[in-house]
Amino acid sequence: TQICRVSKLVSNYTGIAVQANKAVVGANAFAHEAGIHQDGMLKNKQTYEIMRPETVGLPQSSLVLGKHSGRHALKSRLSEIGYDMSDEDLNKAFVRFKDLADKKKLITDADLEAMVTDEFYKPREIFTLDGLQVACGTMGMPTATVRLGCPDGTQQVQAAVGMGPVDAAYKAIDAIVKTPNTLLEFAVHAVTEGIDALGEVTVRIQGCNGSHKLNAQQNIEQPRTFGGHGADTDIVVASAKAYLTALNKMLVASGQYGPVEIASVQAVNV
């Protein structure tokens, strides 16, 4: 049970790194990414492992989520982090997962959390983001071209110039949606580490002529605010998704398009 510990000790003393694909002691010795391997491991670990990782000093095997992973591994990992999905929702999540895996080499639990939140916990889309292209840099004015799917089934394209790519994208969206509002909060942070990190954007807007809510503590009515969340490896796309989500919430709250609809994915109490 000390083989891996001794291997690391020798590596530190000699300065020679252990290859990741080295048998028994390599970092990938008990890691499985291919979908067929992960499915076999979930059914019976002895299918692809002739020894248990505990016998060489490792805590357990690992199922690495990447572009070669299958539905079984994704469902298992989602269940572990607290999401129990129907087959229909799992298929939707798997499509989104594959798209993300094509952009990132490895998918972490934080990536999955952001993906599920962005894909399922959002209101019915009145306007949908069908396309976004930006041009920016030191040699010209930041410009964004946005294509939105509209409630009547048509598509509208609008271009705008702004102080930056996000500002330009928001102005282009405003030109199509035509819902006056004030941006109160805009926050960006990386969900995971690395240059290919998944970016997460949160916005909060307030309608200029929208509804009000009662402040129970002060017994006064205040303008209602709406939050939006978006996640993508492209931070401008994530920003557009977040803003459009907030706008959709505002439009639904106005009563013109019906109540908010939430997907059937359920969070498991863990």
C-alpha positions as CSV (number, residue, x, y, z in Angstrom):
1,T,0.0,0.0,0.0
2,Q,3.1,2.3,-0.1
3,I,4.1,1.9,-3.7
4,C,2.7,5.3,-4.8
5,R,4.2,7.1,-1.8
6,V,7.6,5.6,-2.4
7,S,7.3,6.4,-6.1
8,K,6.7,10.1,-5.3
9,L,9.5,10.1,-2.8
10,V,12.0,8.8,-5.4
11,S,10.7,11.3,-8.0
12,N,11.3,14.2,-5.6
13,Y,14.8,13.0,-4.7
14,T,15.9,12.3,-8.3
15,G,14.0,15.2,-10.0
16,I,12.6,12.8,-12.6
17,A,8.9,13.1,-13.0
18,V,6.7,10.0,-13.2
19,Q,5.0,9.8,-16.6
20,A,1.3,10.1,-16.4
21,N,0.7,6.9,-18.3
22,K,3.1,4.9,-16.2
23,A,1.6,1.6,-15.1
24,V,0.4,1.4,-11.4
25,V,2.0,4.7,-10.2
26,G,1.2,7.1,-13.0
27,A,-1.4,9.8,-12.6
28,N,-3.6,8.1,-15.2
29,A,-3.1,4.5,-14.0
30,F,-6.5,4.4,-12.4
31,A,-8.2,7.2,-14.4
32,H,-10.8,6.4,-17.1
33,E,-12.1,8.8,-19.7
34,A,-13.4,6.7,-22.6
35,G,-17.2,6.3,-22.4
36,I,-17.1,2.5,-22.8
37,H,-14.4,2.2,-20.0
38,Q,-16.4,4.4,-17.7
39,D,-19.6,2.5,-18.3
40,G,-17.8,-0.8,-17.6
41,M,-16.2,0.7,-14.4
42,L,-19.6,1.8,-13.1
43,K,-21.0,-1.7,-13.7
44,N,-18.0,-3.7,-12.5
45,K,-14.6,-2.2,-11.5
46,Q,-12.8,-5.5,-12.3
47,T,-13.7,-5.0,-16.0
48,Y,-10.8,-2.7,-16.5
49,E,-8.8,-2.9,-13.3
50,I,-6.9,-6.1,-12.3
51,M,-6.1,-4.5,-8.9
52,R,-7.7,-2.1,-6.6
53,P,-6.1,1.4,-6.3
54,E,-6.2,1.0,-2.5
55,T,-3.6,-1.8,-2.7
56,V,-1.0,0.6,-4.1
57,G,-1.8,3.6,-1.8
58,L,-4.4,5.5,-3.9
59,P,-7.8,6.4,-2.4
60,Q,-9.9,5.3,-5.4
61,S,-10.2,5.2,-9.2
62,S,-11.3,8.4,-11.0
63,L,-13.7,8.9,-13.9
64,V,-12.3,11.8,-15.9
65,L,-15.1,13.7,-17.7
66,G,-14.0,14.8,-21.1
67,K,-14.9,14.6,-24.8
68,H,-14.9,10.8,-24.8
69,S,-17.1,10.4,-21.8
70,G,-20.6,8.9,-22.2
71,R,-24.1,9.5,-20.7
72,H,-23.6,6.9,-17.9
73,A,-20.6,8.7,-16.5
74,L,-22.2,12.1,-16.8
75,K,-25.4,10.9,-15.0
76,S,-23.3,9.3,-12.3
77,R,-21.3,12.5,-11.7
78,L,-24.3,14.7,-11.7
79,S,-26.0,12.5,-9.2
80,E,-22.9,12.7,-7.0
81,I,-23.0,16.5,-6.9
82,G,-26.7,16.6,-6.2
83,Y,-28.7,16.6,-9.5
84,D,-31.1,13.8,-10.4
85,M,-32.3,14.2,-14.0
86,S,-34.9,12.5,-16.1
87,D,-33.8,10.8,-19.3
88,E,-35.0,13.8,-21.4
89,D,-33.2,16.3,-19.3
90,L,-30.1,14.2,-19.3
91,N,-30.1,14.1,-23.1
92,K,-30.2,17.9,-23.1
93,A,-27.4,18.2,-20.5
94,F,-25.3,15.7,-22.5
95,V,-25.6,17.8,-25.7
96,R,-24.4,20.8,-23.7
97,F,-21.7,18.7,-22.0
98,K,-20.3,17.5,-25.3
99,D,-20.2,21.1,-26.6
100,L,-18.3,22.2,-23.5
101,A,-16.0,19.2,-23.7
102,D,-15.0,20.2,-27.2
103,K,-13.8,23.5,-25.8
104,K,-12.2,22.2,-22.6
105,K,-10.0,19.1,-22.1
106,L,-11.3,18.2,-18.7
107,I,-14.7,19.0,-17.1
108,T,-14.8,19.7,-13.4
109,D,-17.7,19.6,-10.9
110,A,-17.7,23.4,-10.9
111,D,-18.2,23.3,-14.7
112,L,-21.1,20.9,-14.3
113,E,-22.7,23.1,-11.7
114,A,-22.5,26.1,-13.9
115,M,-23.7,24.1,-16.9
116,V,-26.8,22.8,-15.1
117,T,-27.7,26.2,-13.7
118,D,-27.4,27.9,-17.0
119,E,-29.2,25.2,-19.0
120,F,-32.2,24.4,-16.7
121,Y,-32.8,27.0,-14.0
122,K,-34.0,29.8,-16.1
123,P,-37.3,31.3,-17.2
124,R,-39.0,30.5,-20.5
125,E,-37.1,32.2,-23.2
126,I,-39.1,35.0,-24.9
127,F,-36.0,36.1,-26.9
128,T,-33.3,33.6,-27.6
129,L,-29.6,34.3,-28.5
130,D,-29.1,32.7,-31.9
131,G,-25.9,34.4,-32.8
132,L,-23.3,36.8,-31.6
133,Q,-20.2,38.3,-33.3
134,V,-17.9,41.0,-31.9
135,A,-14.9,43.0,-33.2
136,C,-12.7,44.9,-30.8
137,G,-9.1,45.9,-30.1
138,T,-6.8,48.9,-30.1
139,M,-7.3,49.7,-33.8
140,G,-11.0,50.3,-34.0
141,M,-14.3,50.8,-32.2
142,P,-15.8,47.8,-30.4
143,T,-18.7,46.5,-32.5
144,A,-21.2,43.7,-31.8
145,T,-23.7,42.0,-34.1
146,V,-26.5,40.1,-32.4
147,R,-29.1,37.8,-33.9
148,L,-32.1,37.1,-31.6
149,G,-35.0,34.7,-32.0
150,C,-38.2,36.7,-31.4
151,P,-41.6,35.7,-29.8
152,D,-43.3,35.7,-33.2
153,G,-40.9,33.1,-34.5
154,T,-38.8,35.5,-36.6
155,Q,-35.2,36.5,-36.3
156,Q,-33.8,40.0,-36.0
157,V,-30.2,41.1,-36.5
158,Q,-28.8,44.3,-35.0
159,A,-25.3,45.8,-34.8
160,A,-24.1,48.4,-32.3
161,V,-21.0,50.2,-31.2
162,G,-20.1,50.5,-27.5
163,M,-17.3,51.3,-25.1
164,G,-16.3,47.6,-25.1
165,P,-17.5,44.3,-26.6
166,V,-20.0,43.6,-23.8
167,D,-21.4,47.2,-23.9
168,A,-21.8,46.9,-27.7
169,A,-23.6,43.5,-27.4
170,Y,-26.0,44.9,-24.7
171,K,-26.8,47.9,-26.9
172,A,-27.5,45.6,-29.9
173,I,-29.8,43.5,-27.7
174,D,-31.6,46.6,-26.4
175,A,-32.2,47.7,-30.0
176,I,-34.1,44.5,-30.7
177,V,-35.9,43.9,-27.4
178,K,-36.8,47.5,-26.8
179,T,-37.4,47.2,-23.1
180,P,-35.9,50.2,-21.2
181,N,-33.9,49.2,-18.1
182,T,-31.0,50.1,-15.9
183,L,-28.1,47.8,-15.4
184,L,-27.5,47.8,-11.6
185,E,-24.9,45.0,-11.3
186,F,-22.5,43.2,-13.5
187,A,-20.2,40.6,-12.1
188,V,-17.8,38.2,-13.8
189,H,-15.7,35.4,-12.4
190,A,-14.0,32.2,-13.6
191,V,-15.7,29.0,-12.5
192,T,-12.5,27.0,-13.0
193,E,-8.8,27.7,-13.4
194,G,-6.8,27.8,-16.5
195,I,-6.9,29.7,-19.8
196,D,-9.8,27.6,-21.0
197,A,-11.8,28.3,-17.8
198,L,-15.6,28.5,-18.0
199,G,-16.7,32.1,-17.4
200,E,-19.7,32.9,-15.3
201,V,-21.6,36.3,-15.5
202,T,-24.3,37.6,-13.2
203,V,-26.3,40.7,-13.9
204,R,-29.1,42.6,-12.1
205,I,-31.4,45.0,-14.0
206,Q,-34.2,47.3,-13.0
207,G,-37.1,48.2,-15.4
208,C,-37.6,51.9,-16.0
209,N,-41.4,51.5,-16.2
210,G,-41.7,48.1,-14.7
211,S,-43.5,46.6,-11.7
212,H,-42.8,47.4,-8.1
213,K,-42.5,45.2,-5.0
214,L,-43.4,46.0,-1.4
215,N,-40.5,46.4,1.1
216,A,-42.0,44.8,4.2
217,Q,-39.5,46.4,6.6
218,Q,-40.0,49.9,5.4
219,N,-43.6,49.4,4.1
220,I,-42.9,51.2,0.8
221,E,-43.0,50.1,-2.8
222,Q,-39.7,49.8,-4.6
223,P,-38.9,49.1,-8.3
224,R,-38.5,45.4,-8.9
225,T,-35.1,44.1,-10.0
226,F,-34.4,41.0,-12.1
227,G,-31.3,38.8,-12.1
228,G,-29.7,36.9,-14.9
229,H,-27.0,34.3,-15.1
230,G,-24.9,33.0,-18.0
231,A,-21.9,30.7,-18.4
232,D,-19.7,30.1,-21.4
233,T,-16.0,29.7,-22.3
234,D,-16.5,33.0,-24.2
235,I,-17.1,35.8,-21.6
236,V,-18.9,38.0,-24.1
237,V,-21.3,35.2,-24.9
238,A,-21.8,34.5,-21.2
239,S,-22.5,38.2,-20.7
240,A,-25.1,38.3,-23.4
241,K,-26.8,35.1,-22.1
242,A,-27.0,36.6,-18.6
243,Y,-28.4,39.9,-19.8
244,L,-31.0,38.2,-22.0
245,T,-32.1,35.9,-19.1
246,A,-32.7,39.0,-17.0
247,L,-34.7,40.7,-19.8
248,N,-36.8,37.5,-20.3
249,K,-37.6,37.5,-16.6
250,M,-38.7,41.1,-16.8
251,L,-40.9,40.4,-19.8
252,V,-42.5,37.4,-18.2
253,A,-43.1,39.4,-15.0
254,S,-44.9,42.0,-17.1
255,G,-47.6,39.4,-17.7
256,Q,-47.4,39.6,-21.5
257,Y,-46.0,36.1,-22.1
258,G,-47.2,33.9,-19.2
259,P,-45.6,32.6,-16.0
260,V,-42.0,31.5,-15.5
261,E,-41.4,27.9,-16.5
262,I,-38.7,25.8,-14.8
263,A,-37.2,22.6,-16.3
264,S,-38.0,19.3,-14.5
265,V,-34.5,18.7,-13.2
266,Q,-34.6,18.2,-9.4
267,A,-31.8,18.9,-6.9
268,V,-31.1,16.0,-4.6
269,N,-30.7,16.8,-0.9
270,V,-27.2,15.7,0.0
